[in-house]
Amino acid sequence: MGAEQIRAFTVRKPQLSIDSFYITADNSMPGMGKAHIIIRNTGNTVAGPVNLIYFRDINNNGTFDTPDIQIRQLLSPSIKANEVLKLEFETDLSAVYCRSGIWLSQDDCLCNPILKFPDTPIPVSQKDVTICTPDMISVGVNFNPGHSYVWENHPKISCNFCNVNTVSLDESDNMRQIQLRLTESDTDGCRYTHYFNIHPEGKPVLLTRELQICKGDSTFIFFSGTNAMWTGPDILTIRNNFIVVAPATNTTYYWTATNPSGNCTATDSIRITVQALPPLYKKYEWCKGAVAMMDISELEPFGYNVISGAQNLDLSKPFAPVIINQENRLYEFRFNNGYCDRILQVEVIFVRPDNFPDSISYYQACIGDTVMITLDESLFYSWDSNAAPPCPDLHCYRFTVSAGTQEEKRYYALIKDKNGCVADVTLIVRFDDSSLLQEQITTCEGQPYMVHGILRDQSGLYCDTVITGNGCLKIHCVDLNFLPVSSSYEERSLCKGDSIVLFGNVIYTSGLYCQNFINQSGCDSTACVRLQVQEALLPPGFTTYYSIAEGENLQLTVPGQYLSYRWMPATGLSCSDCPDPVFNGNSSSSYTLELVDADGCKASILVNIEVRKRCKEGGTIVLPNGFSPNGDGVNDFYLLPVDEFCSPLRVTVFNVWGNIVYSNPRYDNSWKGQSDKGPDLPQGTYYLLLEWPEENIKRTTFVDIRRN
């Protein structure tokens, strides 16, 4: 019998393990999640289709037996030796996430099963909610019978043990995100955490409240927000944050607007009360010599200041002033109705009726003659008893005067017309055989006077020969004298923003300003001032924007001569009061330059300096050749210093067969091993092409993706 030969042989069989099993929540579908299972074959042959059972461990004994519930059975594809298989499927979190497990059979039998329970904590849901302050909003989940609910304590919630909470915010919470946490527990003690991220946004606000204006004025209404809609009469102008209105009567304006994001809308209204004003112009006409008393009682609720003509008024009764200097003129009273200044103008005219005789009337006759005096019979005459003409009573209007031994006779009367105008009249009858009659007339320049039928405008002695009705030969001379009318003119200047008081008024704009007055001779005169408002001359060709590289110095130069220079702020400058400081700052800055010229006028200029950061050339970086996008928070992304490059970086990724699996024309460090189509790329080696098109630079390298 021959010797037996023993041969060694290798057993070939698969060897399976579950690397990980975790469940994630699907925030887009409340109550739903996704199970993730990674199976590894460490054996030396292919594992046939693998039988997996997803179950709930009801009796919590760590294995799959009675009375556990099978939720789902899966049959996986074959797994090659030394390869990894990733399985995913959707699951109802509210029913099965607690105490769920995976039971895996290998060797096509149930004798050597593999059990795995979730690696990760309980799944979490998150929901983003926008609220328009100061509105209220409800957040929470649907109520499940038998479940309990506990909210993390927060000052903005209304209850701690409910499934839905009411949240109320005010304007102080704007732009501050608030996170609320709700823990839901079922009858088995399983818990589910819900996060609610609340984003407050402020509503538009009507910034102007109720207004009162004077009739005829306009006013501004300010608001915040965009896409504003207004309804109401007499809207003059609509801008992004204000409108101008000029209502004629009391009016309510209605407003609707949204905030910049368009999520919040507000409506409001504003009531404008229009105040009526007393008349701004009055006119009085009195008979000269009568008591002239104004009635300005309409100003009594407001009070007033006299700005023109106070020297002519007796103000002992303020709202019934008496004119003590009877001359034609315009009086001005300034008052304030509580909202704006107004000026009441009162025009006063003193008249002497046309049929009244002159206050002094002369009658000439030769001695020995008789003079017949006939007055207007429509007037009423009351003659002074001590100087009455030869009349049958004291009210006559016609009488005869005979020459006597005296050279003249005087008669005095008070006359009145049917309108009640009165005047004193003196009649002088002169009996003179002298051949010369001389008269002195004084008037103001610019007011020609009629002498012997000729209108004269020059001072002088003007004579003419006349014969009276009784044949007396007379030489009538008029000594005419014109008093001067004074006038003045001067030019003044001031800087823009300053003011000057002219003729009792505060003036701050260019123009010609004049004031009429009565000079010492009693003639109307004028004083004028031409005011020129000027600004400081800005330096010609002065540059207001500079751009320099980081680390460079900049010499600033102001052309022209000025009394003073002031740079604000002084940070980063070699001096703050010179025309040529040196800038040595490390960051972009803005300066205000205030200049004072030779006239003392000021001007301001804004100067901006941009400091550009130095950047790296794309070809000088070190490229990493591996990363592990496995979700553990460490080295999950392929990171490059993109913020330091001088130009955008284009990244293209190829697999081992030369196919493009990922590309990004402006790389932003967001690649975590996924393909352009979405799924994660398999673990392995990939080739990268890095390009900086603006610098015409290309780099190639390889990267190793490891997920375990």
Secondary structure by P-SEA (a helix, b strand, c coil): ccbbbbbbbbbbbbbbbbccccccccccccccbbbbbbbbbcccccccbbbbbbcccccccccccccccccbbbbbccccccbbbbbbbbbcccccccccbbbbbccccccbbbbbccccccbbbbbbbbbcccbbbbbbbcccccbbbbcccccccccccccbbbbbbccccccbbbbbbbbbbccccbbbbbbbbbbbbbcccccccbbbbcccbbbbbbbbbccccccccccccccccbbbbbbcccbbbbbbbbcccccbbbbbbbbbbbbbbcccbbbbbbccccbbbbbccccccccccccccccccccccccccccccccbbbbbbbbbcccbbbbbbbbbbbbccccccccbbbbbbcccbbbbbbccccbbbbccccccccccccccccbbbbbccccbbbbbbbbbccccbbbbbbbbbbbccccbbbbbbbbcccbbbbcccccccccbbbbbbbbcccbbbbbbbbbbbbbbbbbbbbbbbbcccbbbbcccccccccbbbbbbbbccccbbbbbbbbbbbbccccccccccbbbbcccbbbbbbbcccccbbbbccccccccccccbbbbbccccbbbbbbbbccccbbbbbbbbbbbbbbbbccccbbbbccccccccccccccccccccccbbbbbbbbccccccccccccccccccccccccccccbbbbbbbbbcccccbbbbbbbbbbcc
